[in-house]
Structure formats: C-alpha cells, structure tokens
C-alpha cells in the first residue's frame, strides 16, 4: 500500500482540514489530490495566478474588454477576479456536493479598497454570494469590516474574515457572526448552510512582531519570534473551546513548517500555499496531534514583553476601533491594495497595448 502524504494523513486522521491558498488550476488540482477541501483567493494571489497561467486567461480578458465597450480597467479586472473564482469553485464543486455543502468552498475577497466602507463591502459580498453555490466571501477585520461581517452573515453570506492577525480581531469576528446568525434565526431564516471561518494570518503576525522588536530595540531570543503566530492562534483556539463560537478558525500565511505541524489535530482549517504543500509532503515530520500542546510558557512570557505581541495575544489587547491602525493590518492592506492596482495595470496593457 502506498503511504499517504503528510497532508492527506493530516486530514484523514484528524479533524484538521486544509485549503489551497490559490485558485490556480494546477495548484488546486494538486491540492485536491492531497485532501484539500477548499481554496482562497485575494488580489495578490489572483495576480500571481494570472502571471503563471496567462495562457488560460488572455483570450477571456480580450473577450471581456470587447463585450463591455465602456468598462474601465477596474471593472474588467474585477470581472476577471470573479471568473477566476467561479472556475476554482467549479473544481471544488464535487467536494462541496460530497460533503453536503459543509466543505468544498472557494473564498473570493472583496475589494481591499473598501476597508473603511461597510455598505460597499456588504453589497459586494452579497453579489459574490450569487456567483456559485459554494462561494465564501472574504472581508477584512477592520472596524467597518466587523460591521460588514455581521450584516453579510445576516444576509446569508458565508464569510471568511481576513486581514486578521490577533485574538481580539478573531473574537470580534466570532461575536459579529453570532449576532448575524441570531438575527437570521430570529426571523426564521435558514442557517443550516452557514459555515463561517475566521482567518488568523499567523505568518504575518510573526512578521509584524519581528518588525516591532527591531523598531523598539527589544532584546529577545530570535527563535522565540517564530512562535508568535502559533501562540496567538492557540490562545484563540482555547477561547473558542470555552465559548463555543460557531465560526471556525483558519490559519494562513505560512513562514515555516511549524505553522502546519504545531496545529495538527485542531478542528480548524489550514490554508496552505502550493509551495508549502510541496515542502510539507516532502518532510519527515510525524503527523501527530499537537494542537492541544501549549506553547512553552517561557516563550509566551518572553513574547509578552513585546507590546504589539501582547496586543495580539490578549483577548482585550485591542478595541475594534484600533484594528485599522495595527501594524500588521496596515502592512497587509497596503499590499492587497497595491496588488489590486497591479492587476488593473495588467488589464490596462490589454486595453491599451
């Protein structure tokens, strides 16, 4: 009998699911073959996929432009984003059907430039929700985004909270989803097909804590810094166990193999880029449950000397109005918005060759 790959072993022997962090046809096909039950996109991912698989999309880009004579490059770009997401959702539809809608969804991200505008996020989320039966909609955990998460949930959208790095953000998401679900249920609306998730971008948590240490001249064992995102995620998971939130936690933004191995066994989702899937499947790290193993208290204590880690780790470390100015949020929003503009530039080259 052929041995299972580490990822396939993870999903077949534990409650942990994994998604492909891309809508690339090649990458998603590989992932599904190794047990993936979902996928995610964002402007940066779409841009990279387009560069890799331009041969699959260039004819369609020309067609969108020709079919819509008055459209701007922004409108063409977002139509392309939608069509790429729908194509990925189609690849996942058999998984969706096999699991009766519990798994097999494709996450499409709302326009990152809407991060301050609840109404715009909700309107786009409701539109995206009509594109395919297995669509999940990503929206940022900013002050406006938290409001949009509640409203979108109320309107029947399966949300995937993103641009999220901290325990306070994750709790705000879970509470917003609960309010949305309660409002739907109170009006007799169906919630049986609602499967919300909240991302914690643990690698970007690590990145920001490392920058904060350098900025503030804090002396700490550099090896401890690779535990920051894991510690935040495990603390959130502990709180989930105590409070029974219906939103499922999702770990994203990989920087090392511990971002997979230390979370094995949790009833969570791991969204893994293709390159890290290949590294995991080539590794000899034993697939054993580690989610319940706490991060070394000495490491957590040392990390808590970093104010920005403490803000991320403690449940009341930040208020909702502080989310927009948190360093990891600022850096990630800038990157996502820049990628959206870069994608429009690619479209511009088709429109104005």
Secondary structure by P-SEA (a helix, b strand, c coil): cccccaaaaaaacccbbbbbccccaaaaaaaaaaccccccccaaaaaaaaaacccccaaaaaaaaaacccccaaaaaaaaaaaaaaaaaaaaaaaaaaaccccbbbbbbccccccccaaaaaaaaaaaaacccbbbbbbcccaaaaaaaaaaaaaccbbbbcccccaaaaaaaaaaaaaaaaaaaaaccccccbbbbbbcaaaaaaaaaaaaaaaaccccccccccaaaaaaaaaaaaaaaaccccbbbbbccccccccccccccccccccccaaaaaaaaaccccccccccccccaaaaaaaaccaaaaaaccccccccccccccaaaaaaaaaaaaaaaaaaaaaaaaacc
